[in-house]
């Protein structure tokens, strides 16, 4: 009788059940390190106190995509659905930068490496417009506010906009209403954007909900606005007394620019009317002046500290 060798027998990868194959694809193509939870920094009040992006490393191995067309099709499908990559192009001090930093959203790549990857579920462009506009010129409540409008363009499912390769599955079915809401949901934390345009493979009501939410003002009640700005002024002072000038500067700076964004928003006239006209304007102007002085003073102090350390 011949002895049976106790060795592992070879097998075809495609003979494995689909569920197991998907697990393999996730391990090879979706292995990003966990991001540390920072609950406090996720609150919009603290966004501008977080200075660095949260970069994540990975152990992904894309070699499996080159095995054969069927494996490529399945693996690419899992990779896009699981990773859900967003690409963001933003201008200067656009608030989305602070959101990405403060909410500790994992950043995989920046620069040219982003454009080389086509499997993105969302592409976002945040820009600014400066200068005089008709809706600003018609307003009589003070020329001291700089008209800066933030514009946002969202392209849902760019992975579907170009003709997919014969070796890639059609991902149209993945972008259901629930998926669209999940992908766009985090951006509802942004506010006071003057114009939001949502296009691509997106449902009309999903696009409308995002547009309405982002174009809404941060404050609908003048008393709430005054209270929040006053608290921000005090919070910055507390940080200063704790010798944390950078955090104080960021809190004051955020409040200062919040006033400017409210001033050019669509709800400003309504807020002024509800707040009693000149009475409300005077309160905002006083807070803005205090914030401006605090930002300037702390900025000079930080610069002096930096020069001494050099």
N, C-alpha and C positions, 0 to 999 in steps of 0.2 A: 504494500500500500504506500502510495507516495504521500509525503508530508505536505500539507498545505501551508504555503508561506504566509506568515502573519504580517502582511504588508498592506498599506492603504492602496486601494484600487483607484485608478484614475476615473474621472467622470467628466461629462460635458457640463459646462456652466449653465447652458440653457436648459439642461434637464432638471435644474433646481426649480422649486415652486416660485412663482412670481413674487410672492411676499418676501422670500429669502433673498431673491435677486435685488429687490428694492432696498433691503437692509444693507446689502453689500455696497450698492450705489451710494447710500447715505453715508456709510463709513468712509468711503473713498473720496467723495465729492462734497460732503457737507460737514466736515469735521473742523468747526471753529471753536476756539476756546470760549468758555463762559465769561460773561462780563459781570464784574462786581456790581451788586445793587447799591445805588446811592440815592436812597429815597428823597432826601432833602433836596439834592441837586436837581431832581426831576421836576420840581415845582418851578413854574415860569418865573417866580420872584427871584430865584437864585441862578437862573441860566447864565447870567453875565458874570457870575463869580467863578465859573468853571472856565479855565483858560485853555486847556489842552483837549484835543480829540482823543477818543478811546479807540486805539488801534488794536486789532485782534490778529493773532497769528493763527495759522491753520496747518494741517498735515494732509491736505488734499493731494490726491494723485490722479491726474487726468489720463493716465495711460490706458485705462479701461475704455475710454471713448474711441480708441483706435483698434479695438479687437475686431469688430465687424459692424455692419450697418444696423443690425437688430439691437445689439448691445448699446451702440451709440444712441439709437432712438430712445431706448428705455432709460438709459443713464442720464441723458440730457433732459428728458422729461422730469425725472426726479430732482435733478440738480436745480432747475429753474423753479419748480414748485416749492421746494424745501428752503432754498436760500433766499428767494424773493429779493433779488438785488435791486436797489434804487440807485439811480445816478442823479446827482444834484449839481447844477451850475449856479453859483450865486455871486452877487456883486458886493464887494466890500463888506460893509457892516450889516448886510441883510440879516434879519432876525433868525432865519433858518440856520445860520451858522451857530448861533448861541443855543438853539434848540438841540442841534446835533451834539454839541459839546455837553450842555447841561443835563440832557436826558441820557447821557452815556450811550448813545446809539453806536453800535459797532461800526467802525470804518475799516473797510477791507483794502481800499486802494484810493489814491488820489492822482490827479494829473492825467497824462496820456494813457496810463494803463487802464483807466476806466473806459475809454472809448474803444479799446480793443476787445472788450467783452460785449457780445450782442444779446446775451440772455437776460435782459433786464425787464422787470415787470412794471417799472415806472421811471420816467425821466422828468425832472423838475428843473425849471429855469426861473430864478428869482432875480429881478432887475430893479433899477431905480430910475425915476424920472425927476429931473430938477427943473426949476424955472417957473415962469408964470403960466397959469392956466385959467381959463374963464371962470371956473367954479371957485377959484381962489380970489380972483380980482373982484368978484361980486360981494365978497364978505367984508364988512366994515370993522370987524373986531380985531384991530391991531395989525400992523405990518411987521411986527418983530418976530413972527414965527416963520421959519424957513419952509417953503413948500417943497416937501420931498415925498413923492409918491412911490410906493412899493408895488411892483407888478409881479404876478406869478403865472407861469404857464405849466400845466400838468399834462403830460402825454402818457395815457394809460396803455400798457402792454406794447411797448416798442418792439418787443420780440415778435409780435404778430404783424407789424407794419411792413416788414420786408419779407419777400418770398422765402419760405423756409426750405432748407435743403431736403432732398429726397430721403436722406437718412435721418431726418428729424420729424418727430410726431407733431401734429397740429395741436397747439396748446389752447385753442379757442375755448374749449369747454371748461378749462381751469378758471377762466376769468368770470366767475359767476358774480351775482350781486353781492353775496357775502364776502367773497374774496376782494372785490373792488372796495368795499367799505373798510375791510381790514387793512388794505394797503394804503388807502388815503386817510384813514382815521387819525393817525398821529399828527397830521398837518392841521387838524382843526384846533390845535393848541396855538397856532399863529393867529393874529388878529389885526384888524385895521389895514389890511391889504387893499389898496385902492381898486385894483382890477385883477380878477382871477379868471383865467381861461382854462377849461378842462376839455381835452380832446382825446382822440385815439379810440380804442375799443372800450367805451365807458357808457353806462346807462345814463339816460338824461336825468333821472331823479337823483342818482348818486352824484353826478357832476353838479347839479343844482344845489344839493345839500352842502357840498364842500365850498362852493362859491359863496353861498349865503353866510356860512359860518365864518369863513376867513375874511369876508368883507365887512363883517359886523364890528362895531366898536368894542374896545375892551370894557368900557363902562357905559351903561345906558342911563345911569342916574348921576347927576352932578355931585351930589353929596358923597356917593361912593367913590367918585374920582378924587375929590378933595381929601377924603379920609385915607385912601390908598397912597396918594402922593405924600401926605403928611407922615404916614407910617414909614414910608420908604426913606424920607428925610431923617427920621429918628433912628431907623435901623442903621443907616450909614454912619450916623454919629456914634452909635454903640460900637460898631466895628472900629471906628477911628480911636475910640477910647481904649479899645483892646489892642491898639497898635497894629491893627490889620488894615493898613491904608489901601491896599489893593482891593480888598473886598468892599471897603467903604466906597472907593472910587467907582467900582462896577455897579453897586446898588444905586448910587446917585446918578450915574451916567444913564442907566436903564430908565430911571424915572424921568430924567430930563428929556430923553428922546421919546418916551411914551407921550409926553405932552405935545411934542412936535407932530407925532403921528396922529394923535387925536385931532389936532388943529386942522389937518388937511383931510381928515376922514369925512365920511358922508353924514355923520351924526352930530357934527360940531354945532351947527345952528340950533338943532333941537336941544342940545345940552345947555347952550347959552340961554335959550328961552326958559327952560325949566329951572335954571339956576338963578334967574333974576337979572339976566343981562349983565350990566356993568359990575354988579356985585360979584358974580361968578368970575368974570374976566379978571377982576382985581385980585381975587384969591389965587387964581391960577398963575397970574403974572408974578405975584409975590413968591409963590413956591418955586416957580421957574427961576427967578432971580437967585433965591437961596441955593437951589441945586446947582446953578451955573457957577456961583462963587465957590461952592464946596468942591465941585469937579475941578475947577481951575486951581484952587489951593492945594488939593491933594495931589493933583498932577505935577505941580511944581515940586512938592515935597518928595514925591517918589523919584522924580528926575534928579533931585539933589542927592538922595540916598544912593542912587545908581552911580552917579559921578564919583562919590566918595569911595565906592567899592572898586572902582576901576584903577 
